[in-house]
Amino acid sequence: MASTSLSLKHVQKQRIQVPETMSVTLTEEEDQICALLDEYTKRVKEKDGVSTSCRVAGGWVRDKVNRQCYVRLSYQL
């Protein structure tokens, strides 16, 4: 099998301008889901003494940061 080598030495690099402050605007439904997750973590800590956190990640976050409208939200617990 022949191998191919690729060099990126001559590719011109462009810096991405990162804004000073970043924000994400949640819909009412998204805000309710986040509030529910926050309430859950507080209740588990009070009831069972377990300190935990819920994080939102993945394609939904990417789309929100890029300000794209996406109606599907997947989650895992």
MARMARRO-764673 format. One record per residue (C-alpha): x, y, z; residue number from 1. Coordinates in Angstrom, 3 decimals, padded with zeros to 6 digits, always signed. Example, Ala and Ser with C-alpha at 12.3 -4.5 7.8 and 13.67 -1.06 7.14 Angstrom:
BEGIN
<pt <+012.300 -004.500 +007.800> 1> <pt <+013.670 -001.060 +007.140> 2> 
//
This chain:
BEGIN
<pt <+000.000 +000.000 +000.000> 1> <pt <+001.436 +003.376 -000.985> 2> <pt <+001.466 +006.101 +001.617> 3> <pt <+000.659 +009.705 +000.881> 4> <pt <+002.046 +012.580 +002.848> 5> <pt <+000.361 +015.924 +003.196> 6> <pt <+002.019 +019.106 +004.412> 7> <pt <+000.181 +022.126 +005.721> 8> <pt <+003.310 +024.314 +005.901> 9> <pt <+002.191 +026.519 +003.023> 10> <pt <-001.402 +026.968 +004.147> 11> <pt <-002.022 +030.570 +005.137> 12> <pt <-003.317 +030.794 +008.698> 13> <pt <-006.155 +033.145 +009.555> 14> <pt <-006.970 +033.981 +013.140> 15> <pt <-010.566 +033.834 +014.282> 16> <pt <-011.715 +036.900 +016.187> 17> <pt <-013.233 +035.821 +019.490> 18> <pt <-015.752 +038.262 +020.994> 19> <pt <-014.993 +039.671 +024.448> 20> <pt <-018.272 +038.378 +025.818> 21> <pt <-020.254 +035.435 +024.555> 22> <pt <-023.893 +034.832 +025.288> 23> <pt <-026.551 +032.333 +024.372> 24> <pt <-030.250 +033.165 +024.399> 25> <pt <-032.489 +030.317 +025.491> 26> <pt <-036.048 +029.792 +024.387> 27> <pt <-038.670 +029.500 +027.128> 28> <pt <-038.686 +025.698 +026.777> 29> <pt <-034.879 +025.465 +026.900> 30> <pt <-034.837 +027.675 +029.990> 31> <pt <-037.416 +025.410 +031.669> 32> <pt <-035.295 +022.319 +030.929> 33> <pt <-032.179 +023.964 +032.382> 34> <pt <-034.148 +025.074 +035.459> 35> <pt <-035.437 +021.515 +035.919> 36> <pt <-031.887 +020.147 +035.769> 37> <pt <-030.701 +022.761 +038.294> 38> <pt <-033.570 +021.874 +040.647> 39> <pt <-032.663 +018.189 +040.346> 40> <pt <-029.032 +018.770 +041.348> 41> <pt <-030.126 +020.839 +044.366> 42> <pt <-032.639 +018.202 +045.457> 43> <pt <-030.107 +015.353 +045.145> 44> <pt <-027.625 +017.321 +047.245> 45> <pt <-030.228 +018.073 +049.950> 46> <pt <-031.749 +014.584 +050.007> 47> <pt <-028.742 +012.317 +049.410> 48> <pt <-025.761 +014.586 +050.064> 49> <pt <-024.561 +014.053 +046.489> 50> <pt <-022.947 +017.079 +044.892> 51> <pt <-023.257 +016.909 +041.120> 52> <pt <-023.827 +019.124 +038.112> 53> <pt <-025.681 +018.844 +034.844> 54> <pt <-023.991 +020.081 +031.706> 55> <pt <-025.360 +020.779 +028.282> 56> <pt <-023.078 +019.755 +025.429> 57> <pt <-022.950 +018.627 +021.837> 58> <pt <-024.608 +019.759 +018.641> 59> <pt <-027.313 +021.776 +020.362> 60> <pt <-024.675 +023.925 +022.078> 61> <pt <-022.781 +024.332 +018.796> 62> <pt <-025.952 +025.438 +017.034> 63> <pt <-026.873 +027.892 +019.815> 64> <pt <-023.386 +029.429 +019.769> 65> <pt <-023.585 +029.733 +015.977> 66> <pt <-027.090 +031.203 +016.364> 67> <pt <-028.700 +028.489 +014.280> 68> <pt <-032.268 +027.479 +014.981> 69> <pt <-032.529 +023.808 +015.828> 70> <pt <-035.663 +022.299 +017.296> 71> <pt <-034.337 +018.965 +018.539> 72> <pt <-032.701 +018.672 +021.933> 73> <pt <-031.191 +015.331 +022.971> 74> <pt <-030.129 +014.607 +026.512> 75> <pt <-028.626 +011.863 +028.649> 76> <pt <-028.790 +011.459 +032.393> 77> 
//
